[in-house]
Amino acid sequence: MRNEPRGQLFVRALSRASRRGVLLAAGRTLPCALGKSGRKALKREGDGATPLGDFRLEGVFYRPDRCPRPRTGLPLKAISPRDGWCDAPGDRNYNRRVRHPYPASAEAMWRADGLYDVVVVLDCNRRPRIRGRGSAIFMHVARPGFEPTEGCIALRRPDLLRVLSALRRGARLHTI
């Protein structure tokens, strides 16, 4: 897809049930990891699937002790060891950034494995937030060998940074 509009990203699975895919952006085709359960139109908390749909890229978090400030036109914030993301469907902050220690279940954003050194927040189940429809759906750094994610889209770090440099406010990601 060489003619996709600027700021538009497209993710396609390699096959119908694939846990790997490609991200089409700015005339490039980049390998990516998808959810361990493939893709689903109706996302549920904990199902391990990457949601199908059209999502706005809300902003970027990065870990300043591990990487320089990424170049991007998206809103950008540094994370700290206290940052988390609530994944407890019954909590009032479900699918929102929180600070640790947090009384409900919340994923740590400051990770030892480097997957969240650079994180793009997708607006999946954000406005409105519906309990149990999925949380923490991000585009982030891939594991070695593109091991499947818990529902996110993961790219090699250099590829993710290259994509971010071309994005502006209003950019969208389409999973198809």
PyMOL CGO cylinders between C-alpha atoms (Angstrom):
from pymol import cmd
from pymol.cgo import CYLINDER

trace = [
    CYLINDER, 0.00, 0.00, 0.00, 2.14, 2.79, -1.21, 0.3, 1, 1, 1, 1, 1, 1,
    CYLINDER, 2.14, 2.79, -1.21, -0.70, 5.32, -1.41, 0.3, 1, 1, 1, 1, 1, 1,
    CYLINDER, -0.70, 5.32, -1.41, -2.02, 5.24, 2.15, 0.3, 1, 1, 1, 1, 1, 1,
    CYLINDER, -2.02, 5.24, 2.15, -2.77, 8.73, 3.52, 0.3, 1, 1, 1, 1, 1, 1,
    CYLINDER, -2.77, 8.73, 3.52, -0.11, 10.36, 5.73, 0.3, 1, 1, 1, 1, 1, 1,
    CYLINDER, -0.11, 10.36, 5.73, -0.73, 9.50, 9.36, 0.3, 1, 1, 1, 1, 1, 1,
    CYLINDER, -0.73, 9.50, 9.36, -2.68, 6.36, 8.49, 0.3, 1, 1, 1, 1, 1, 1,
    CYLINDER, -2.68, 6.36, 8.49, -1.33, 2.98, 9.56, 0.3, 1, 1, 1, 1, 1, 1,
    CYLINDER, -1.33, 2.98, 9.56, -2.71, -0.36, 8.46, 0.3, 1, 1, 1, 1, 1, 1,
    CYLINDER, -2.71, -0.36, 8.46, -2.13, -3.71, 10.18, 0.3, 1, 1, 1, 1, 1, 1,
    CYLINDER, -2.13, -3.71, 10.18, -2.82, -6.94, 8.33, 0.3, 1, 1, 1, 1, 1, 1,
    CYLINDER, -2.82, -6.94, 8.33, -2.41, -10.45, 9.66, 0.3, 1, 1, 1, 1, 1, 1,
    CYLINDER, -2.41, -10.45, 9.66, -0.34, -12.88, 7.61, 0.3, 1, 1, 1, 1, 1, 1,
    CYLINDER, -0.34, -12.88, 7.61, -3.28, -15.32, 7.62, 0.3, 1, 1, 1, 1, 1, 1,
    CYLINDER, -3.28, -15.32, 7.62, -6.75, -15.49, 9.15, 0.3, 1, 1, 1, 1, 1, 1,
    CYLINDER, -6.75, -15.49, 9.15, -5.60, -16.98, 12.48, 0.3, 1, 1, 1, 1, 1, 1,
    CYLINDER, -5.60, -16.98, 12.48, -2.09, -15.54, 12.42, 0.3, 1, 1, 1, 1, 1, 1,
    CYLINDER, -2.09, -15.54, 12.42, -0.35, -14.08, 15.45, 0.3, 1, 1, 1, 1, 1, 1,
    CYLINDER, -0.35, -14.08, 15.45, 1.99, -12.20, 13.13, 0.3, 1, 1, 1, 1, 1, 1,
    CYLINDER, 1.99, -12.20, 13.13, 1.28, -9.50, 10.65, 0.3, 1, 1, 1, 1, 1, 1,
    CYLINDER, 1.28, -9.50, 10.65, 2.59, -6.49, 8.81, 0.3, 1, 1, 1, 1, 1, 1,
    CYLINDER, 2.59, -6.49, 8.81, 2.19, -2.80, 9.48, 0.3, 1, 1, 1, 1, 1, 1,
    CYLINDER, 2.19, -2.80, 9.48, 1.86, -0.67, 6.36, 0.3, 1, 1, 1, 1, 1, 1,
    CYLINDER, 1.86, -0.67, 6.36, 3.06, 2.88, 6.94, 0.3, 1, 1, 1, 1, 1, 1,
    CYLINDER, 3.06, 2.88, 6.94, 4.56, 5.61, 4.77, 0.3, 1, 1, 1, 1, 1, 1,
    CYLINDER, 4.56, 5.61, 4.77, 5.27, 3.20, 1.92, 0.3, 1, 1, 1, 1, 1, 1,
    CYLINDER, 5.27, 3.20, 1.92, 6.96, 0.66, 4.19, 0.3, 1, 1, 1, 1, 1, 1,
    CYLINDER, 6.96, 0.66, 4.19, 5.89, -2.85, 5.10, 0.3, 1, 1, 1, 1, 1, 1,
    CYLINDER, 5.89, -2.85, 5.10, 7.10, -3.72, 8.61, 0.3, 1, 1, 1, 1, 1, 1,
    CYLINDER, 7.10, -3.72, 8.61, 6.73, -7.07, 10.42, 0.3, 1, 1, 1, 1, 1, 1,
    CYLINDER, 6.73, -7.07, 10.42, 4.74, -7.01, 13.66, 0.3, 1, 1, 1, 1, 1, 1,
    CYLINDER, 4.74, -7.01, 13.66, 3.47, -9.32, 16.37, 0.3, 1, 1, 1, 1, 1, 1,
    CYLINDER, 3.47, -9.32, 16.37, -0.24, -9.60, 17.11, 0.3, 1, 1, 1, 1, 1, 1,
    CYLINDER, -0.24, -9.60, 17.11, -2.27, -11.13, 19.93, 0.3, 1, 1, 1, 1, 1, 1,
    CYLINDER, -2.27, -11.13, 19.93, -1.76, -14.76, 20.92, 0.3, 1, 1, 1, 1, 1, 1,
    CYLINDER, -1.76, -14.76, 20.92, -5.42, -15.42, 20.02, 0.3, 1, 1, 1, 1, 1, 1,
    CYLINDER, -5.42, -15.42, 20.02, -5.22, -13.69, 16.65, 0.3, 1, 1, 1, 1, 1, 1,
    CYLINDER, -5.22, -13.69, 16.65, -7.67, -10.88, 15.89, 0.3, 1, 1, 1, 1, 1, 1,
    CYLINDER, -7.67, -10.88, 15.89, -11.26, -10.34, 17.00, 0.3, 1, 1, 1, 1, 1, 1,
    CYLINDER, -11.26, -10.34, 17.00, -13.96, -7.84, 16.18, 0.3, 1, 1, 1, 1, 1, 1,
    CYLINDER, -13.96, -7.84, 16.18, -15.45, -8.09, 19.69, 0.3, 1, 1, 1, 1, 1, 1,
    CYLINDER, -15.45, -8.09, 19.69, -12.54, -7.68, 22.11, 0.3, 1, 1, 1, 1, 1, 1,
    CYLINDER, -12.54, -7.68, 22.11, -12.89, -9.01, 25.68, 0.3, 1, 1, 1, 1, 1, 1,
    CYLINDER, -12.89, -9.01, 25.68, -10.61, -8.44, 28.66, 0.3, 1, 1, 1, 1, 1, 1,
    CYLINDER, -10.61, -8.44, 28.66, -7.97, -11.18, 28.84, 0.3, 1, 1, 1, 1, 1, 1,
    CYLINDER, -7.97, -11.18, 28.84, -8.86, -12.90, 25.54, 0.3, 1, 1, 1, 1, 1, 1,
    CYLINDER, -8.86, -12.90, 25.54, -5.36, -12.33, 24.10, 0.3, 1, 1, 1, 1, 1, 1,
    CYLINDER, -5.36, -12.33, 24.10, -6.76, -11.00, 20.82, 0.3, 1, 1, 1, 1, 1, 1,
    CYLINDER, -6.76, -11.00, 20.82, -5.78, -7.92, 18.86, 0.3, 1, 1, 1, 1, 1, 1,
    CYLINDER, -5.78, -7.92, 18.86, -8.97, -5.93, 18.22, 0.3, 1, 1, 1, 1, 1, 1,
    CYLINDER, -8.97, -5.93, 18.22, -10.12, -5.31, 14.67, 0.3, 1, 1, 1, 1, 1, 1,
    CYLINDER, -10.12, -5.31, 14.67, -11.10, -1.74, 13.95, 0.3, 1, 1, 1, 1, 1, 1,
    CYLINDER, -11.10, -1.74, 13.95, -10.11, 1.85, 13.34, 0.3, 1, 1, 1, 1, 1, 1,
    CYLINDER, -10.11, 1.85, 13.34, -8.28, 3.49, 16.24, 0.3, 1, 1, 1, 1, 1, 1,
    CYLINDER, -8.28, 3.49, 16.24, -6.94, 6.97, 16.92, 0.3, 1, 1, 1, 1, 1, 1,
    CYLINDER, -6.94, 6.97, 16.92, -3.37, 7.10, 18.22, 0.3, 1, 1, 1, 1, 1, 1,
    CYLINDER, -3.37, 7.10, 18.22, -3.82, 9.02, 21.47, 0.3, 1, 1, 1, 1, 1, 1,
    CYLINDER, -3.82, 9.02, 21.47, -0.23, 9.56, 22.49, 0.3, 1, 1, 1, 1, 1, 1,
    CYLINDER, -0.23, 9.56, 22.49, 3.16, 8.08, 23.28, 0.3, 1, 1, 1, 1, 1, 1,
    CYLINDER, 3.16, 8.08, 23.28, 4.83, 7.11, 26.55, 0.3, 1, 1, 1, 1, 1, 1,
    CYLINDER, 4.83, 7.11, 26.55, 8.55, 6.45, 26.69, 0.3, 1, 1, 1, 1, 1, 1,
    CYLINDER, 8.55, 6.45, 26.69, 11.09, 5.38, 29.28, 0.3, 1, 1, 1, 1, 1, 1,
    CYLINDER, 11.09, 5.38, 29.28, 13.66, 8.21, 29.47, 0.3, 1, 1, 1, 1, 1, 1,
    CYLINDER, 13.66, 8.21, 29.47, 16.39, 6.13, 31.11, 0.3, 1, 1, 1, 1, 1, 1,
    CYLINDER, 16.39, 6.13, 31.11, 16.41, 3.71, 28.17, 0.3, 1, 1, 1, 1, 1, 1,
    CYLINDER, 16.41, 3.71, 28.17, 15.76, 5.80, 25.09, 0.3, 1, 1, 1, 1, 1, 1,
    CYLINDER, 15.76, 5.80, 25.09, 15.97, 9.40, 23.99, 0.3, 1, 1, 1, 1, 1, 1,
    CYLINDER, 15.97, 9.40, 23.99, 12.78, 11.39, 23.60, 0.3, 1, 1, 1, 1, 1, 1,
    CYLINDER, 12.78, 11.39, 23.60, 11.13, 9.99, 20.43, 0.3, 1, 1, 1, 1, 1, 1,
    CYLINDER, 11.13, 9.99, 20.43, 10.51, 12.36, 17.53, 0.3, 1, 1, 1, 1, 1, 1,
    CYLINDER, 10.51, 12.36, 17.53, 6.78, 12.46, 16.85, 0.3, 1, 1, 1, 1, 1, 1,
    CYLINDER, 6.78, 12.46, 16.85, 3.89, 14.83, 16.32, 0.3, 1, 1, 1, 1, 1, 1,
    CYLINDER, 3.89, 14.83, 16.32, 1.78, 12.82, 18.79, 0.3, 1, 1, 1, 1, 1, 1,
    CYLINDER, 1.78, 12.82, 18.79, 1.41, 13.91, 22.43, 0.3, 1, 1, 1, 1, 1, 1,
    CYLINDER, 1.41, 13.91, 22.43, 4.43, 12.56, 24.32, 0.3, 1, 1, 1, 1, 1, 1,
    CYLINDER, 4.43, 12.56, 24.32, 5.08, 11.83, 28.02, 0.3, 1, 1, 1, 1, 1, 1,
    CYLINDER, 5.08, 11.83, 28.02, 7.93, 10.20, 29.92, 0.3, 1, 1, 1, 1, 1, 1,
    CYLINDER, 7.93, 10.20, 29.92, 6.99, 7.38, 32.29, 0.3, 1, 1, 1, 1, 1, 1,
    CYLINDER, 6.99, 7.38, 32.29, 8.33, 6.69, 35.77, 0.3, 1, 1, 1, 1, 1, 1,
    CYLINDER, 8.33, 6.69, 35.77, 8.62, 3.54, 37.91, 0.3, 1, 1, 1, 1, 1, 1,
    CYLINDER, 8.62, 3.54, 37.91, 5.23, 4.35, 39.49, 0.3, 1, 1, 1, 1, 1, 1,
    CYLINDER, 5.23, 4.35, 39.49, 3.26, 4.37, 36.24, 0.3, 1, 1, 1, 1, 1, 1,
    CYLINDER, 3.26, 4.37, 36.24, 0.72, 1.64, 35.57, 0.3, 1, 1, 1, 1, 1, 1,
    CYLINDER, 0.72, 1.64, 35.57, -2.38, 0.91, 33.49, 0.3, 1, 1, 1, 1, 1, 1,
    CYLINDER, -2.38, 0.91, 33.49, -5.53, -0.35, 35.22, 0.3, 1, 1, 1, 1, 1, 1,
    CYLINDER, -5.53, -0.35, 35.22, -6.86, -3.64, 33.83, 0.3, 1, 1, 1, 1, 1, 1,
    CYLINDER, -6.86, -3.64, 33.83, -9.52, -4.31, 36.51, 0.3, 1, 1, 1, 1, 1, 1,
    CYLINDER, -9.52, -4.31, 36.51, -12.93, -4.06, 34.76, 0.3, 1, 1, 1, 1, 1, 1,
    CYLINDER, -12.93, -4.06, 34.76, -14.75, -3.16, 37.99, 0.3, 1, 1, 1, 1, 1, 1,
    CYLINDER, -14.75, -3.16, 37.99, -12.44, -0.28, 38.89, 0.3, 1, 1, 1, 1, 1, 1,
    CYLINDER, -12.44, -0.28, 38.89, -13.37, 3.34, 38.19, 0.3, 1, 1, 1, 1, 1, 1,
    CYLINDER, -13.37, 3.34, 38.19, -9.98, 3.81, 36.43, 0.3, 1, 1, 1, 1, 1, 1,
    CYLINDER, -9.98, 3.81, 36.43, -10.35, 0.77, 34.18, 0.3, 1, 1, 1, 1, 1, 1,
    CYLINDER, -10.35, 0.77, 34.18, -8.29, 1.20, 30.99, 0.3, 1, 1, 1, 1, 1, 1,
    CYLINDER, -8.29, 1.20, 30.99, -6.58, 4.35, 32.28, 0.3, 1, 1, 1, 1, 1, 1,
    CYLINDER, -6.58, 4.35, 32.28, -3.11, 5.29, 33.38, 0.3, 1, 1, 1, 1, 1, 1,
    CYLINDER, -3.11, 5.29, 33.38, -2.68, 5.00, 37.18, 0.3, 1, 1, 1, 1, 1, 1,
    CYLINDER, -2.68, 5.00, 37.18, 0.12, 5.39, 39.72, 0.3, 1, 1, 1, 1, 1, 1,
    CYLINDER, 0.12, 5.39, 39.72, 1.53, 2.45, 41.70, 0.3, 1, 1, 1, 1, 1, 1,
    CYLINDER, 1.53, 2.45, 41.70, 0.93, 1.31, 44.30, 0.3, 1, 1, 1, 1, 1, 1,
    CYLINDER, 0.93, 1.31, 44.30, -2.64, 0.99, 43.06, 0.3, 1, 1, 1, 1, 1, 1,
    CYLINDER, -2.64, 0.99, 43.06, -5.37, -0.88, 44.98, 0.3, 1, 1, 1, 1, 1, 1,
    CYLINDER, -5.37, -0.88, 44.98, -6.82, -2.68, 41.92, 0.3, 1, 1, 1, 1, 1, 1,
    CYLINDER, -6.82, -2.68, 41.92, -5.08, -4.78, 39.26, 0.3, 1, 1, 1, 1, 1, 1,
    CYLINDER, -5.08, -4.78, 39.26, -2.83, -2.55, 37.17, 0.3, 1, 1, 1, 1, 1, 1,
    CYLINDER, -2.83, -2.55, 37.17, -0.11, -3.48, 34.73, 0.3, 1, 1, 1, 1, 1, 1,
    CYLINDER, -0.11, -3.48, 34.73, 3.32, -1.92, 35.33, 0.3, 1, 1, 1, 1, 1, 1,
    CYLINDER, 3.32, -1.92, 35.33, 4.42, 0.44, 32.55, 0.3, 1, 1, 1, 1, 1, 1,
    CYLINDER, 4.42, 0.44, 32.55, 8.04, 0.51, 33.82, 0.3, 1, 1, 1, 1, 1, 1,
    CYLINDER, 8.04, 0.51, 33.82, 9.10, -2.98, 32.73, 0.3, 1, 1, 1, 1, 1, 1,
    CYLINDER, 9.10, -2.98, 32.73, 12.40, -4.82, 32.96, 0.3, 1, 1, 1, 1, 1, 1,
    CYLINDER, 12.40, -4.82, 32.96, 11.90, -6.54, 29.59, 0.3, 1, 1, 1, 1, 1, 1,
    CYLINDER, 11.90, -6.54, 29.59, 11.90, -3.29, 27.55, 0.3, 1, 1, 1, 1, 1, 1,
    CYLINDER, 11.90, -3.29, 27.55, 8.56, -3.92, 25.81, 0.3, 1, 1, 1, 1, 1, 1,
    CYLINDER, 8.56, -3.92, 25.81, 7.16, -0.64, 27.09, 0.3, 1, 1, 1, 1, 1, 1,
    CYLINDER, 7.16, -0.64, 27.09, 10.25, 1.50, 26.54, 0.3, 1, 1, 1, 1, 1, 1,
    CYLINDER, 10.25, 1.50, 26.54, 8.12, 3.13, 23.82, 0.3, 1, 1, 1, 1, 1, 1,
    CYLINDER, 8.12, 3.13, 23.82, 4.32, 2.73, 23.95, 0.3, 1, 1, 1, 1, 1, 1,
    CYLINDER, 4.32, 2.73, 23.95, 1.62, 4.19, 21.70, 0.3, 1, 1, 1, 1, 1, 1,
    CYLINDER, 1.62, 4.19, 21.70, -1.83, 4.26, 23.32, 0.3, 1, 1, 1, 1, 1, 1,
    CYLINDER, -1.83, 4.26, 23.32, -4.67, 3.28, 20.96, 0.3, 1, 1, 1, 1, 1, 1,
    CYLINDER, -4.67, 3.28, 20.96, -8.15, 4.60, 21.66, 0.3, 1, 1, 1, 1, 1, 1,
    CYLINDER, -8.15, 4.60, 21.66, -9.51, 1.06, 21.88, 0.3, 1, 1, 1, 1, 1, 1,
    CYLINDER, -9.51, 1.06, 21.88, -12.27, 1.02, 24.53, 0.3, 1, 1, 1, 1, 1, 1,
    CYLINDER, -12.27, 1.02, 24.53, -11.35, 4.47, 25.77, 0.3, 1, 1, 1, 1, 1, 1,
    CYLINDER, -11.35, 4.47, 25.77, -14.37, 6.71, 25.03, 0.3, 1, 1, 1, 1, 1, 1,
    CYLINDER, -14.37, 6.71, 25.03, -16.70, 5.32, 26.14, 0.3, 1, 1, 1, 1, 1, 1,
    CYLINDER, -16.70, 5.32, 26.14, -14.98, 2.75, 28.33, 0.3, 1, 1, 1, 1, 1, 1,
    CYLINDER, -14.98, 2.75, 28.33, -17.02, -0.43, 28.59, 0.3, 1, 1, 1, 1, 1, 1,
    CYLINDER, -17.02, -0.43, 28.59, -16.17, -2.80, 31.44, 0.3, 1, 1, 1, 1, 1, 1,
    CYLINDER, -16.17, -2.80, 31.44, -14.62, -6.00, 30.21, 0.3, 1, 1, 1, 1, 1, 1,
    CYLINDER, -14.62, -6.00, 30.21, -14.10, -4.87, 26.59, 0.3, 1, 1, 1, 1, 1, 1,
    CYLINDER, -14.10, -4.87, 26.59, -10.32, -4.77, 26.85, 0.3, 1, 1, 1, 1, 1, 1,
    CYLINDER, -10.32, -4.77, 26.85, -7.64, -2.57, 28.34, 0.3, 1, 1, 1, 1, 1, 1,
    CYLINDER, -7.64, -2.57, 28.34, -4.04, -1.57, 27.67, 0.3, 1, 1, 1, 1, 1, 1,
    CYLINDER, -4.04, -1.57, 27.67, -4.24, -2.01, 23.90, 0.3, 1, 1, 1, 1, 1, 1,
    CYLINDER, -4.24, -2.01, 23.90, -0.98, -0.49, 22.76, 0.3, 1, 1, 1, 1, 1, 1,
    CYLINDER, -0.98, -0.49, 22.76, 1.53, -0.46, 19.95, 0.3, 1, 1, 1, 1, 1, 1,
    CYLINDER, 1.53, -0.46, 19.95, 4.86, -1.25, 21.63, 0.3, 1, 1, 1, 1, 1, 1,
    CYLINDER, 4.86, -1.25, 21.63, 8.30, -2.86, 21.25, 0.3, 1, 1, 1, 1, 1, 1,
    CYLINDER, 8.30, -2.86, 21.25, 8.26, -6.51, 20.11, 0.3, 1, 1, 1, 1, 1, 1,
    CYLINDER, 8.26, -6.51, 20.11, 9.78, -9.46, 21.90, 0.3, 1, 1, 1, 1, 1, 1,
    CYLINDER, 9.78, -9.46, 21.90, 12.62, -11.26, 20.09, 0.3, 1, 1, 1, 1, 1, 1,
    CYLINDER, 12.62, -11.26, 20.09, 11.21, -13.44, 17.31, 0.3, 1, 1, 1, 1, 1, 1,
    CYLINDER, 11.21, -13.44, 17.31, 7.93, -11.48, 17.33, 0.3, 1, 1, 1, 1, 1, 1,
    CYLINDER, 7.93, -11.48, 17.33, 6.39, -13.65, 20.03, 0.3, 1, 1, 1, 1, 1, 1,
    CYLINDER, 6.39, -13.65, 20.03, 2.64, -12.97, 20.28, 0.3, 1, 1, 1, 1, 1, 1,
    CYLINDER, 2.64, -12.97, 20.28, 1.28, -10.25, 22.54, 0.3, 1, 1, 1, 1, 1, 1,
    CYLINDER, 1.28, -10.25, 22.54, -1.66, -10.17, 24.95, 0.3, 1, 1, 1, 1, 1, 1,
    CYLINDER, -1.66, -10.17, 24.95, -3.62, -8.22, 22.32, 0.3, 1, 1, 1, 1, 1, 1,
    CYLINDER, -3.62, -8.22, 22.32, -1.29, -5.40, 21.35, 0.3, 1, 1, 1, 1, 1, 1,
    CYLINDER, -1.29, -5.40, 21.35, 0.61, -4.72, 18.14, 0.3, 1, 1, 1, 1, 1, 1,
    CYLINDER, 0.61, -4.72, 18.14, 4.38, -4.95, 18.57, 0.3, 1, 1, 1, 1, 1, 1,
    CYLINDER, 4.38, -4.95, 18.57, 7.19, -3.76, 16.28, 0.3, 1, 1, 1, 1, 1, 1,
    CYLINDER, 7.19, -3.76, 16.28, 10.97, -3.84, 16.41, 0.3, 1, 1, 1, 1, 1, 1,
    CYLINDER, 10.97, -3.84, 16.41, 12.08, -0.77, 18.35, 0.3, 1, 1, 1, 1, 1, 1,
    CYLINDER, 12.08, -0.77, 18.35, 13.83, 0.95, 15.39, 0.3, 1, 1, 1, 1, 1, 1,
    CYLINDER, 13.83, 0.95, 15.39, 10.73, 0.40, 13.23, 0.3, 1, 1, 1, 1, 1, 1,
    CYLINDER, 10.73, 0.40, 13.23, 8.43, 1.77, 15.92, 0.3, 1, 1, 1, 1, 1, 1,
    CYLINDER, 8.43, 1.77, 15.92, 10.58, 4.89, 16.31, 0.3, 1, 1, 1, 1, 1, 1,
    CYLINDER, 10.58, 4.89, 16.31, 10.69, 5.38, 12.52, 0.3, 1, 1, 1, 1, 1, 1,
    CYLINDER, 10.69, 5.38, 12.52, 6.88, 5.13, 12.30, 0.3, 1, 1, 1, 1, 1, 1,
    CYLINDER, 6.88, 5.13, 12.30, 6.44, 7.58, 15.19, 0.3, 1, 1, 1, 1, 1, 1,
    CYLINDER, 6.44, 7.58, 15.19, 8.62, 10.18, 13.48, 0.3, 1, 1, 1, 1, 1, 1,
    CYLINDER, 8.62, 10.18, 13.48, 6.12, 10.35, 10.60, 0.3, 1, 1, 1, 1, 1, 1,
    CYLINDER, 6.12, 10.35, 10.60, 2.97, 10.65, 12.76, 0.3, 1, 1, 1, 1, 1, 1,
    CYLINDER, 2.97, 10.65, 12.76, 1.00, 13.75, 13.71, 0.3, 1, 1, 1, 1, 1, 1,
    CYLINDER, 1.00, 13.75, 13.71, -2.04, 14.42, 15.89, 0.3, 1, 1, 1, 1, 1, 1,
    CYLINDER, -2.04, 14.42, 15.89, -5.05, 12.76, 14.37, 0.3, 1, 1, 1, 1, 1, 1,
    CYLINDER, -5.05, 12.76, 14.37, -3.12, 9.72, 13.10, 0.3, 1, 1, 1, 1, 1, 1,
    CYLINDER, -3.12, 9.72, 13.10, -5.13, 6.50, 12.94, 0.3, 1, 1, 1, 1, 1, 1,
    CYLINDER, -5.13, 6.50, 12.94, -4.39, 2.79, 12.93, 0.3, 1, 1, 1, 1, 1, 1,
    CYLINDER, -4.39, 2.79, 12.93, -6.63, 0.36, 11.06, 0.3, 1, 1, 1, 1, 1, 1,
    CYLINDER, -6.63, 0.36, 11.06, -6.46, -3.34, 11.96, 0.3, 1, 1, 1, 1, 1, 1,
    CYLINDER, -6.46, -3.34, 11.96, -7.88, -5.42, 9.13, 0.3, 1, 1, 1, 1, 1, 1,
]
cmd.load_cgo(trace, "trace")
